[in-house]
Amino acid sequence: MNATSTTQRLTAREAEALWRAWSTKKDKAARDRLVLAYSPMVKYLASRKVRELPSHCELDDLVSYGLVALIEAIDR
């Protein structure tokens, strides 16, 4: 797998294959690829949500919490 494939959007077929590999075989590489594939969405959502929060809330903190939640969701 090259560096550009980790930044490109997954096709439905690729996503399904990764989810199956993770859920049936506990393939950590598939899990990591899922996290990388969905992490841009976390940053996007955090950047939108931070505007609604008090000024002491930092974008980086919100992104970090979002990534932890993403990992936990994938693990479930």
Backbone bond lengths (Angstrom), bond angles and torsions (degrees), N, CA, C in turn:
res aa  C-N    CA-C-N  psi(-1)  N-CA   C-N-CA  omega(-1)  CA-C   N-CA-C  phi
1 M - - - 1.454 - - 1.526 108.11 -
2 N 1.311 117.47 130.15 1.457 119.52 -179.53 1.518 111.29 -95.26
3 A 1.321 116.52 172.53 1.462 121.49 -174.47 1.520 112.36 -64.15
4 T 1.329 117.78 -33.37 1.455 118.87 -177.57 1.516 112.05 -71.97
5 S 1.320 118.12 -28.00 1.463 118.82 -179.10 1.522 111.84 -69.87
6 T 1.337 118.45 -20.77 1.457 120.12 178.98 1.522 111.86 -80.18
7 T 1.342 117.36 -16.52 1.450 119.36 -178.35 1.523 112.25 -103.15
8 Q 1.309 117.49 -9.04 1.454 120.31 -179.85 1.526 110.14 -85.75
9 R 1.305 114.79 152.91 1.458 120.97 178.17 1.527 109.43 -66.71
10 L 1.323 115.49 140.38 1.461 120.57 178.15 1.520 110.39 -74.61
11 T 1.309 115.54 143.87 1.458 118.80 169.56 1.525 106.98 -79.17
12 A 1.304 116.88 165.61 1.468 121.16 178.87 1.523 109.85 -60.34
13 R 1.308 116.73 -40.48 1.469 121.22 -179.84 1.536 111.16 -64.90
14 E 1.343 116.51 -43.69 1.466 120.14 178.64 1.529 111.10 -63.61
15 A 1.328 115.74 -44.52 1.462 119.93 -179.87 1.524 110.76 -61.48
16 E 1.311 116.51 -44.96 1.463 119.86 179.49 1.530 111.02 -61.75
17 A 1.324 117.31 -41.96 1.465 120.68 179.61 1.528 110.75 -63.88
18 L 1.324 116.61 -40.92 1.463 119.81 178.27 1.525 111.82 -65.66
19 W 1.335 116.04 -44.14 1.474 119.69 178.34 1.528 110.71 -61.50
20 R 1.313 117.04 -41.70 1.467 119.62 178.98 1.529 111.29 -64.96
21 A 1.324 116.86 -43.67 1.464 121.08 179.70 1.526 110.62 -61.88
22 W 1.320 116.29 -39.74 1.461 119.55 -179.66 1.529 111.14 -72.62
23 S 1.320 117.03 -45.54 1.469 118.96 -174.58 1.524 113.45 -74.20
24 T 1.321 117.97 -31.32 1.469 119.07 -177.24 1.525 113.10 -94.99
25 K 1.351 116.89 -39.35 1.468 120.48 -174.64 1.518 113.50 -108.35
26 K 1.331 116.59 -5.24 1.469 121.87 -174.55 1.527 111.15 53.61
27 D 1.334 114.77 43.00 1.466 122.72 179.24 1.536 108.70 -71.82
28 K 1.330 115.33 108.78 1.464 120.04 -176.40 1.527 112.42 -65.17
29 A 1.310 117.65 -30.36 1.466 120.28 177.37 1.532 109.89 -65.50
30 A 1.333 117.06 -38.44 1.469 120.59 177.27 1.519 109.91 -65.97
31 R 1.331 116.36 -41.78 1.468 120.57 178.60 1.522 110.28 -60.94
32 D 1.323 116.52 -46.42 1.460 120.76 -179.80 1.525 111.27 -62.18
33 R 1.314 116.51 -39.34 1.477 120.86 178.68 1.525 110.74 -65.62
34 L 1.334 116.97 -38.26 1.465 120.53 176.67 1.528 110.45 -63.60
35 V 1.317 116.71 -44.54 1.469 120.25 178.48 1.520 110.30 -59.75
36 L 1.335 116.57 -46.55 1.472 120.01 179.55 1.524 111.81 -64.00
37 A 1.312 116.74 -36.88 1.462 120.29 -177.72 1.527 112.20 -69.05
38 Y 1.331 116.42 -35.88 1.461 119.98 -176.65 1.523 113.85 -95.58
39 S 1.320 118.37 -8.30 1.466 120.35 -178.16 1.538 114.37 -64.41
40 P 1.332 120.74 -33.41 1.469 117.96 175.73 1.537 112.65 -61.28
41 M 1.326 116.52 -32.17 1.461 119.64 177.79 1.533 110.20 -65.92
42 V 1.337 116.39 -37.02 1.465 120.45 178.10 1.522 109.86 -61.53
43 K 1.318 116.78 -46.80 1.467 120.18 -179.69 1.531 110.90 -63.84
44 Y 1.311 116.89 -41.37 1.460 120.81 178.52 1.526 111.08 -61.00
45 L 1.327 116.39 -48.80 1.465 120.00 -178.97 1.526 111.69 -65.61
46 A 1.320 116.99 -39.22 1.466 120.63 178.43 1.526 110.62 -63.63
47 S 1.324 116.92 -41.56 1.472 119.48 -179.33 1.526 111.76 -66.42
48 R 1.308 117.03 -28.84 1.472 119.57 175.77 1.521 111.08 -77.67
49 K 1.325 116.19 -40.40 1.465 120.71 -176.06 1.519 112.23 -72.37
50 V 1.337 118.07 -34.38 1.462 120.88 -175.99 1.528 111.76 -61.10
51 R 1.292 117.45 -25.92 1.479 121.43 178.28 1.519 112.09 -65.14
52 E 1.331 116.65 -26.32 1.463 121.61 -177.90 1.523 112.82 -89.59
53 L 1.328 117.06 -7.74 1.456 121.99 -174.65 1.521 111.28 -98.40
54 P 1.345 117.33 163.43 1.473 119.62 176.91 1.526 111.68 -58.71
55 S 1.310 116.63 157.59 1.464 121.84 -173.60 1.524 113.66 -65.05
56 H 1.320 118.84 -20.32 1.465 119.74 179.46 1.538 112.32 -77.51
57 C 1.310 117.36 -8.08 1.466 121.11 177.12 1.526 108.83 -82.72
58 E 1.313 116.44 124.57 1.458 122.22 -177.27 1.526 111.16 -95.65
59 L 1.314 115.81 142.84 1.462 121.38 178.17 1.526 111.13 -59.70
60 D 1.326 117.05 -44.52 1.470 120.21 -178.63 1.523 111.90 -59.95
61 D 1.324 116.85 -39.21 1.461 120.23 177.76 1.521 110.82 -64.92
62 L 1.318 115.87 -43.78 1.462 120.27 179.95 1.532 110.87 -63.39
63 V 1.318 117.28 -40.52 1.468 121.43 177.26 1.530 109.67 -63.25
64 S 1.317 116.81 -43.51 1.466 120.25 179.00 1.519 111.63 -60.35
65 Y 1.316 116.70 -46.31 1.473 120.32 177.76 1.521 110.80 -62.23
66 G 1.323 116.15 -39.23 1.457 120.61 178.83 1.520 112.37 -64.69
67 L 1.324 116.99 -39.30 1.463 120.26 178.85 1.530 111.24 -68.05
68 V 1.321 116.70 -38.26 1.468 120.00 175.99 1.529 109.30 -62.17
69 A 1.321 116.76 -44.29 1.468 120.89 178.85 1.526 110.94 -63.69
70 L 1.323 117.37 -39.69 1.465 121.38 177.58 1.524 110.63 -60.66
71 I 1.310 117.05 -47.83 1.463 121.29 179.94 1.523 110.26 -61.29
72 E 1.329 117.18 -44.13 1.459 120.09 178.91 1.525 111.52 -63.12
73 A 1.329 116.22 -38.84 1.469 119.80 179.63 1.531 111.03 -66.37
74 I 1.304 116.77 -42.35 1.465 119.88 178.63 1.523 109.94 -64.79
75 D 1.311 117.65 -40.07 1.467 121.32 179.27 1.534 112.12 -63.27
76 R 1.315 116.59 -30.74 1.459 119.68 178.79 1.498 110.38 -77.63
